[in-house]
Amino acid sequence: MSGYNSVLVAIDVFANEHAKVVEKALELAGAASKLNLIYVAYPQTNFEPYGLFLERDFSEEVRDQAMKKLQGIADGHNVPRTHLHVAIGSAAEEIHEMAKKLNADLIVMGTHGQSGVQLLLGSTANSVLHGIECDLLAVKV
């Protein structure tokens, strides 16, 4: 039995590497009902140089697409749909905020870690690590 009661799983729904991350979180939590899945997208703005509209925000389209992907992932792992979150903004800030809101005692996320300090921990995972009050598990994908 794990000591984790609220696990926030940060995943990239548009990459095919999320299964390993969710499975590791399930293994540690012991029950899908303890998991919350989050996807964070940067604001999607397009500038049109010759159009009537100088700026268009695609964030809602991204939010809708991401939520549909999250629902498929959740259904495949029996995670309740009420435990799905899509945020628009800085990944580290949004993950920090959601972890506090959920009173998470563990954050699980994938990492590629490719150079320098990132060999040990990816840049997003490293950013998340600073400023959290709970454990962080970075799963190598």
PyMOL commands that set and color helices and strands:
alter all, ss='L'
color gray80, all
select helices_A, chain A and resi 18-29+32-34+59-77+81-83+91-102+116-119+123-129
alter helices_A, ss='H'
color red, helices_A
select strands_A, chain A and resi 7-10+35-41+45-47+55-57+84-88+106-111+135-140
alter strands_A, ss='S'
color yellow, strands_A
deselect
rebuild
show_as cartoon
